[in-house]
Amino acid sequence: QLQASGGGLVQPGRSLRLSCAAVGAIFKVFDMGWYRQIPGKQRELVATIRRDDIRNYADSVRDRSFISRDNAKDTMYLQIDNLTPEDTAVYYCHANVLDDQIRESDYWGQGTQVTVSS
């Protein structure tokens, strides 16, 4: 399973760092990523990172965010700077995982609320 943390209430212009850890009977974690969803809208990609650190960002966050991972800890991080109210959403982490039975699955975290407001 994936355990996400780091959401909360943040003032506009400030930064936020989200974490997502893959825990349990895991053999290897491949691609990881962050997605976000606003009520009434489709879930959208924020950023992804491959195991070899190839990164991809949505245009809306490209110039003010950084995604990283620690493969030894099966953990991913996302920092977004200069937050605006438009960043308010539930953020979900995703990972493509090979478990200890060598079965490949897509894992989703439980979602963490990020609210940008003064």
matplotlib code that plots the C-alpha trace (Angstrom):
import matplotlib.pyplot as plt

x = [0.0, 1.0, 1.0, 0.9, 1.6, 2.3, -1.0, -2.7, -3.6, -0.9, -0.9, -0.6, 3.0, 4.4, 5.8, 4.6, 6.3, 4.4, 5.7, 4.5, 5.9, 5.3, 5.0, 4.3, 5.4, 7.1, 9.9, 10.4, 8.7, 8.8, 7.1, 5.7, 3.7, 1.4, -2.1, -4.7, -8.4, -10.8, -14.5, -16.4, -13.3, -11.2, -8.0, -5.1, -1.4, 0.9, 4.3, 5.8, 9.2, 10.6, 13.0, 15.9, 14.8, 13.3, 10.8, 7.6, 5.6, 2.2, 2.6, 0.7, 3.5, 6.6, 8.5, 7.8, 7.9, 10.4, 9.6, 12.2, 12.5, 14.6, 14.6, 16.2, 13.2, 10.6, 9.5, 8.7, 8.6, 6.9, 7.7, 5.6, 6.7, 4.7, 1.4, -1.8, -5.5, -5.6, -3.4, -6.1, -7.1, -6.8, -3.4, -3.0, 0.2, 0.5, 3.1, 3.6, 4.7, 6.2, 5.2, 7.1, 5.0, 6.3, 2.9, 2.7, 0.0, -0.9, -1.1, -2.9, -2.5, -5.5, -5.2, -4.1, -5.9, -4.0, -5.8, -4.1, -5.8, -5.0]
y = [0.0, 3.6, 6.0, 9.7, 12.6, 16.3, 17.9, 20.7, 24.4, 26.5, 30.3, 31.5, 31.9, 29.3, 25.9, 22.4, 19.0, 15.8, 12.3, 8.9, 5.7, 2.2, -0.2, -3.9, -7.0, -5.1, -6.5, -3.4, -0.1, 1.1, 4.3, 6.6, 9.8, 12.4, 13.2, 15.6, 15.9, 18.8, 17.8, 17.5, 17.2, 14.4, 13.4, 15.0, 14.3, 16.5, 14.8, 11.4, 9.9, 6.7, 4.4, 5.9, 9.4, 10.4, 13.1, 14.4, 17.4, 18.9, 22.4, 23.9, 23.0, 22.5, 25.6, 25.5, 21.9, 19.1, 15.4, 13.0, 9.5, 7.4, 3.9, 2.5, 3.7, 3.1, 6.7, 9.6, 13.3, 16.3, 19.9, 22.6, 26.3, 29.5, 27.8, 29.4, 28.7, 26.8, 24.1, 23.3, 19.6, 16.2, 14.8, 11.1, 9.2, 6.3, 3.6, 0.6, -2.1, -5.6, -7.4, -10.2, -12.8, -11.1, -9.7, -6.3, -4.0, -0.3, 1.1, 4.3, 6.2, 7.3, 11.0, 14.0, 17.3, 20.4, 23.7, 27.0, 29.9, 33.0]
z = [0.0, -0.3, 2.6, 1.7, 4.0, 4.0, 3.0, 4.9, 4.8, 3.2, 2.5, -1.1, -2.2, 0.3, -0.5, 0.3, 0.4, 0.0, 0.8, -0.3, 1.0, -0.4, 2.4, 2.8, 0.9, -2.0, -4.2, -6.3, -7.1, -10.7, -11.9, -9.2, -9.5, -8.0, -9.3, -8.0, -8.1, -7.5, -6.7, -10.0, -12.1, -13.4, -11.6, -13.4, -13.5, -11.5, -11.9, -12.4, -11.8, -13.2, -11.2, -13.2, -12.2, -15.5, -14.6, -16.2, -15.0, -15.8, -17.4, -14.5, -12.1, -14.3, -13.4, -9.6, -8.5, -8.1, -7.8, -6.3, -4.9, -2.6, -4.0, -0.8, 1.1, -1.6, -1.0, -3.3, -2.6, -4.3, -3.5, -5.0, -4.6, -5.0, -4.3, -5.6, -4.7, -8.1, -6.5, -3.9, -4.4, -3.0, -4.0, -4.7, -5.1, -7.4, -7.9, -10.2, -7.9, -8.1, -4.9, -3.2, -5.2, -8.3, -9.2, -10.8, -9.6, -9.5, -6.1, -5.1, -1.9, 0.2, -0.9, 1.1, 1.0, 0.1, 0.6, -0.5, 1.2, 3.2]

ax = plt.figure().add_subplot(projection="3d")
ax.plot(x, y, z, "-o")
ax.set_aspect("equal")
plt.show()
